[in-house]
Amino acid sequence: MVTAIGLRKEDYGTHSLRRTKASIIYRATGNLRAVQILLGHIKIESTVRYLSVDVEDALTLAEGTEV
């Protein structure tokens, strides 16, 4: 599918696209809990690691976010 628009298939697999979408949502909203739910992670720490964000910042955001 990505090759149809001139991109290399090796650079745009389903996992990298999943990670990219999650990162975009997190940057746009700051809502770590929502991203956690979207990704299906049980532990918030998994989402923090997945997004490569600062743990303290992420936990502060998560504590103040209601979903």
C-alpha positions as YAML, in Angstrom:
chain: A
units: angstrom
residues:
- id: 1
  name: MET
  ca: [0.00, 0.00, 0.00]
- id: 2
  name: VAL
  ca: [2.73, 2.52, 0.89]
- id: 3
  name: THR
  ca: [4.62, 1.66, -2.27]
- id: 4
  name: ALA
  ca: [1.66, 2.97, -4.28]
- id: 5
  name: ILE
  ca: [2.50, 6.48, -3.07]
- id: 6
  name: GLY
  ca: [6.24, 6.10, -3.56]
- id: 7
  name: LEU
  ca: [7.37, 5.13, -0.06]
- id: 8
  name: ARG
  ca: [9.63, 2.25, 0.82]
- id: 9
  name: LYS
  ca: [7.71, -0.61, 2.43]
- id: 10
  name: GLU
  ca: [10.63, -1.32, 4.81]
- id: 11
  name: ASP
  ca: [10.36, 2.15, 6.32]
- id: 12
  name: TYR
  ca: [6.61, 2.16, 6.91]
- id: 13
  name: GLY
  ca: [5.45, -1.08, 8.49]
- id: 14
  name: THR
  ca: [2.34, -1.39, 10.59]
- id: 15
  name: HIS
  ca: [4.27, -1.07, 13.85]
- id: 16
  name: SER
  ca: [6.03, 2.15, 12.87]
- id: 17
  name: LEU
  ca: [2.73, 3.63, 11.69]
- id: 18
  name: ARG
  ca: [1.07, 2.60, 14.98]
- id: 19
  name: ARG
  ca: [3.85, 4.27, 16.95]
- id: 20
  name: THR
  ca: [3.69, 7.39, 14.79]
- id: 21
  name: LYS
  ca: [-0.07, 7.76, 15.21]
- id: 22
  name: ALA
  ca: [0.21, 7.29, 18.99]
- id: 23
  name: SER
  ca: [2.96, 9.91, 19.16]
- id: 24
  name: ILE
  ca: [0.91, 12.40, 17.13]
- id: 25
  name: ILE
  ca: [-2.12, 11.90, 19.38]
- id: 26
  name: TYR
  ca: [0.00, 12.30, 22.51]
- id: 27
  name: ARG
  ca: [1.68, 15.48, 21.23]
- id: 28
  name: ALA
  ca: [-1.65, 16.98, 20.15]
- id: 29
  name: THR
  ca: [-3.53, 16.21, 23.35]
- id: 30
  name: GLY
  ca: [-1.00, 15.50, 26.10]
- id: 31
  name: ASN
  ca: [-3.44, 12.78, 27.13]
- id: 32
  name: LEU
  ca: [-1.26, 9.83, 28.04]
- id: 33
  name: ARG
  ca: [-4.16, 7.83, 29.47]
- id: 34
  name: ALA
  ca: [-6.10, 8.05, 26.20]
- id: 35
  name: VAL
  ca: [-3.05, 6.86, 24.27]
- id: 36
  name: GLN
  ca: [-2.62, 4.02, 26.76]
- id: 37
  name: ILE
  ca: [-6.20, 2.90, 26.10]
- id: 38
  name: LEU
  ca: [-5.85, 3.25, 22.33]
- id: 39
  name: LEU
  ca: [-2.70, 1.12, 22.36]
- id: 40
  name: GLY
  ca: [-4.21, -1.46, 24.70]
- id: 41
  name: HIS
  ca: [-1.44, -1.16, 27.27]
- id: 42
  name: ILE
  ca: [-2.28, -2.35, 30.77]
- id: 43
  name: LYS
  ca: [0.53, -0.41, 32.46]
- id: 44
  name: ILE
  ca: [1.03, 3.32, 31.91]
- id: 45
  name: GLU
  ca: [4.77, 2.68, 32.12]
- id: 46
  name: SER
  ca: [4.53, 0.62, 28.92]
- id: 47
  name: THR
  ca: [2.96, 3.56, 27.12]
- id: 48
  name: VAL
  ca: [5.61, 5.94, 28.47]
- id: 49
  name: ARG
  ca: [8.36, 3.64, 27.23]
- id: 50
  name: TYR
  ca: [6.60, 3.12, 23.90]
- id: 51
  name: LEU
  ca: [6.37, 6.86, 23.26]
- id: 52
  name: SER
  ca: [9.87, 7.58, 24.61]
- id: 53
  name: VAL
  ca: [8.63, 10.42, 26.80]
- id: 54
  name: ASP
  ca: [10.04, 11.60, 30.11]
- id: 55
  name: VAL
  ca: [8.60, 9.41, 32.86]
- id: 56
  name: GLU
  ca: [7.99, 12.19, 35.38]
- id: 57
  name: ASP
  ca: [6.28, 14.44, 32.83]
- id: 58
  name: ALA
  ca: [4.16, 11.57, 31.56]
- id: 59
  name: LEU
  ca: [3.07, 10.46, 35.03]
- id: 60
  name: THR
  ca: [2.19, 14.03, 36.01]
- id: 61
  name: LEU
  ca: [0.02, 14.34, 32.88]
- id: 62
  name: ALA
  ca: [-1.57, 10.95, 33.45]
- id: 63
  name: GLU
  ca: [-2.48, 11.72, 37.06]
- id: 64
  name: GLY
  ca: [-4.28, 14.87, 35.99]
- id: 65
  name: THR
  ca: [-6.17, 13.26, 33.12]
- id: 66
  name: GLU
  ca: [-9.61, 11.74, 33.38]
- id: 67
  name: VAL
  ca: [-10.80, 9.33, 30.67]
...
